[in-house]
Amino acid sequence: MLALLLACVAIALTFTNKSDGTNEDYERKFDDLEKKVDDHEKRINNVEPEVITRPEVEEIKPVDAFQISIYGGYGFAEKALDGDDNTYMLTKSHQNPWMALNLGGFYRSYHVTRVVITNIKLIGANGSARSQNLRVGVTNTRPTVGQALALDAYDLCEEKAGQMADVETVYCPDEVSGRYLIIQFQTTNYMNLAEVKIYGYEIYE
């Protein structure tokens, strides 16, 4: 492109009325222009490409946790955040029960990279077998306690069919971000979880 520009300038100078200057004047002007173009090319070539770095991933501490319902007045959602595998959150029996974790308030949004979920230790129909068809996602809309949550009401990170393992790690794609982390079971049963740990970084918009 620059070579073409120089050629055009040379032709223009050649056909310029010679009464405006001598051939030496035109050659000097052309040499000056060529030098400016060379200097410009050097500056372009020496510019280093911008490096975009991803913020450091760290554990996200939710400011609030809630769920579709609380069983028996003791199975609060906060028990899944207390660092104790022997305590647990517990809902009543619902179709597709859910819990939500507020990642940082109304004006803060996060990209979640992974979620580590610890199942309860009780074995059998009244324990870990309740944890079926795990779904994890993120949304900017706060779910309403006491109301069902549609499976398409959030951006899905990952879903895992069948019975949940003792510990499950779920990963979220880069384009998924929001204010609330959603954990849901696609089944009709109680929801029982011992611990939830969330990792990611805040998005500054």
C-alpha positions as CSV (number, residue, x, y, z in Angstrom):
1,M,0.0,0.0,0.0
2,L,2.8,2.4,0.9
3,A,4.7,1.5,-2.3
4,L,1.6,2.3,-4.3
5,L,1.3,5.6,-2.6
6,L,4.9,6.5,-3.4
7,A,4.3,5.6,-7.0
8,C,1.3,7.8,-7.3
9,V,3.2,10.7,-5.7
10,A,6.0,10.2,-8.1
11,I,3.7,10.4,-11.1
12,A,2.0,13.4,-9.7
13,L,5.3,15.2,-9.3
14,T,6.3,14.3,-12.8
15,F,3.3,15.9,-14.4
16,T,3.3,18.9,-12.1
17,N,3.8,22.2,-13.9
18,K,7.6,22.7,-14.0
19,S,7.2,26.4,-13.5
20,D,6.5,25.6,-9.8
21,G,10.1,24.3,-9.3
22,T,13.0,22.4,-10.8
23,N,13.5,18.7,-11.2
24,E,15.8,18.8,-8.3
25,D,13.1,20.3,-6.2
26,Y,10.7,17.5,-7.1
27,E,13.4,14.9,-6.4
28,R,14.1,16.4,-3.0
29,K,10.4,16.5,-2.1
30,F,10.0,12.9,-3.2
31,D,13.1,11.8,-1.1
32,D,11.6,13.6,1.9
33,L,8.3,11.9,1.4
34,E,10.0,8.5,1.0
35,K,11.9,9.0,4.2
36,K,8.7,9.9,6.1
37,V,7.0,6.8,4.8
38,D,10.0,4.7,5.9
39,D,10.0,6.2,9.4
40,H,6.2,5.6,9.6
41,E,6.7,1.9,8.7
42,K,9.4,1.5,11.3
43,R,7.2,2.9,14.0
44,I,4.4,0.5,13.0
45,N,6.7,-2.5,13.0
46,N,8.1,-1.6,16.4
47,V,4.7,-1.4,18.1
48,E,4.3,-4.4,20.4
49,P,0.9,-6.1,20.3
50,E,-1.3,-5.4,23.3
51,V,-1.3,-8.3,25.7
52,I,-4.6,-9.0,27.4
53,T,-4.2,-10.8,30.6
54,R,-6.9,-12.6,32.5
55,P,-7.4,-11.6,36.1
56,E,-6.2,-14.0,38.7
57,V,-8.7,-16.7,39.7
58,E,-9.5,-16.7,43.4
59,E,-12.2,-18.1,45.6
60,I,-15.4,-16.0,45.5
61,K,-17.1,-15.5,48.9
62,P,-20.9,-15.1,48.3
63,V,-22.5,-12.3,50.3
64,D,-25.8,-14.2,50.5
65,A,-27.3,-17.7,49.9
66,F,-30.9,-18.8,49.6
67,Q,-33.0,-21.6,48.2
68,I,-36.5,-22.5,47.1
69,S,-37.5,-23.5,50.6
70,I,-36.1,-24.5,54.0
71,Y,-36.8,-27.9,55.5
72,G,-37.6,-28.0,59.2
73,G,-36.4,-24.6,60.0
74,Y,-32.7,-25.7,60.1
75,G,-31.5,-26.5,56.6
76,F,-30.5,-23.0,55.7
77,A,-28.5,-22.3,52.5
78,E,-25.7,-20.6,54.5
79,K,-24.8,-24.1,55.9
80,A,-23.3,-24.9,52.5
81,L,-20.9,-22.1,53.0
82,D,-19.7,-22.6,56.5
83,G,-16.7,-24.8,55.7
84,D,-18.1,-27.8,57.6
85,D,-18.8,-30.9,55.6
86,N,-21.0,-32.2,58.5
87,T,-23.6,-29.5,58.2
88,Y,-25.8,-29.1,55.2
89,M,-28.5,-27.1,53.5
90,L,-31.9,-28.9,52.9
91,T,-35.0,-27.9,51.0
92,K,-38.4,-29.4,51.0
93,S,-39.3,-31.8,48.2
94,H,-39.8,-29.9,44.9
95,Q,-39.7,-30.5,41.2
96,N,-36.3,-29.3,40.2
97,P,-35.2,-27.9,43.6
98,W,-32.6,-25.1,43.6
99,M,-30.3,-22.9,45.6
100,A,-28.7,-19.6,44.7
101,L,-25.6,-17.8,45.8
102,N,-25.3,-14.0,45.5
103,L,-21.7,-13.6,44.3
104,G,-21.2,-9.9,45.2
105,G,-24.3,-7.7,45.3
106,F,-26.3,-5.8,42.7
107,Y,-23.5,-3.9,41.0
108,R,-20.8,-6.6,40.8
109,S,-20.6,-9.3,38.2
110,Y,-18.3,-12.3,38.1
111,H,-17.0,-14.9,35.7
112,V,-17.2,-18.2,37.5
113,T,-14.4,-20.6,36.3
114,R,-15.3,-23.6,38.4
115,V,-17.5,-24.8,41.3
116,V,-16.7,-27.5,43.8
117,I,-19.8,-29.1,45.4
118,T,-19.6,-31.5,48.3
119,N,-22.5,-33.9,48.6
120,I,-23.9,-34.9,52.0
121,K,-22.4,-37.9,53.7
122,L,-25.6,-39.7,54.5
123,I,-26.1,-42.8,52.3
124,G,-29.3,-44.0,50.8
125,A,-32.7,-42.6,49.9
126,N,-32.5,-40.0,52.7
127,G,-29.0,-38.9,51.8
128,S,-26.7,-38.5,48.9
129,A,-29.0,-40.5,46.5
130,R,-31.3,-37.4,46.5
131,S,-28.6,-35.5,44.5
132,Q,-29.6,-36.4,41.0
133,N,-29.0,-34.7,37.6
134,L,-26.9,-31.8,38.8
135,R,-27.1,-28.5,36.9
136,V,-25.0,-25.4,37.6
137,G,-25.3,-22.0,35.9
138,V,-25.1,-18.2,36.3
139,T,-27.6,-15.4,35.9
140,N,-28.1,-11.7,36.6
141,T,-31.7,-12.3,37.8
142,R,-32.3,-13.0,41.4
143,P,-34.5,-16.1,41.8
144,T,-37.6,-15.8,44.0
145,V,-37.7,-17.9,47.2
146,G,-40.8,-20.2,47.1
147,Q,-41.1,-20.3,43.4
148,A,-40.0,-22.8,40.8
149,L,-37.0,-22.0,38.6
150,A,-37.1,-22.9,34.9
151,L,-34.2,-24.9,33.6
152,D,-33.6,-22.2,31.0
153,A,-33.7,-19.3,33.5
154,Y,-29.9,-19.1,33.7
155,D,-26.8,-19.6,31.5
156,L,-25.7,-23.2,32.0
157,C,-22.2,-23.9,33.0
158,E,-22.5,-27.7,33.0
159,E,-24.9,-30.5,33.7
160,K,-24.2,-34.0,35.0
161,A,-26.7,-36.8,34.6
162,G,-27.3,-39.4,37.2
163,Q,-26.4,-39.5,40.9
164,M,-23.9,-36.9,42.1
165,A,-20.5,-38.0,43.3
166,D,-19.2,-37.3,46.8
167,V,-17.5,-34.2,45.4
168,E,-18.3,-32.7,42.0
169,T,-16.3,-30.1,40.1
170,V,-18.2,-28.1,37.5
171,Y,-16.5,-25.8,35.0
172,C,-18.0,-22.7,33.3
173,P,-17.2,-21.5,29.8
174,D,-15.6,-18.1,29.3
175,E,-18.7,-16.4,28.1
176,V,-20.8,-17.2,31.2
177,S,-20.9,-14.5,33.8
178,G,-23.4,-12.9,36.2
179,R,-24.3,-12.0,39.8
180,Y,-25.9,-15.3,41.0
181,L,-24.7,-18.8,40.9
182,I,-27.5,-21.4,40.5
183,I,-27.3,-25.0,41.6
184,Q,-30.3,-27.2,40.7
185,F,-31.3,-30.8,40.5
186,Q,-33.4,-31.9,37.6
187,T,-35.5,-34.3,39.6
188,T,-38.4,-34.2,42.1
189,N,-36.9,-34.6,45.5
190,Y,-35.3,-32.8,48.4
191,M,-32.0,-30.9,47.9
192,N,-29.2,-31.7,50.3
193,L,-25.6,-30.3,49.9
194,A,-22.8,-30.0,52.4
195,E,-20.5,-27.5,50.9
196,V,-20.1,-25.2,47.9
197,K,-16.9,-23.4,46.9
198,I,-16.8,-21.0,43.9
199,Y,-13.8,-19.8,42.0
200,G,-13.5,-17.1,39.4
201,Y,-12.9,-13.3,39.1
202,E,-14.8,-10.1,39.1
203,I,-15.7,-8.5,35.8
204,Y,-15.3,-4.7,35.6
205,E,-17.7,-3.2,33.1
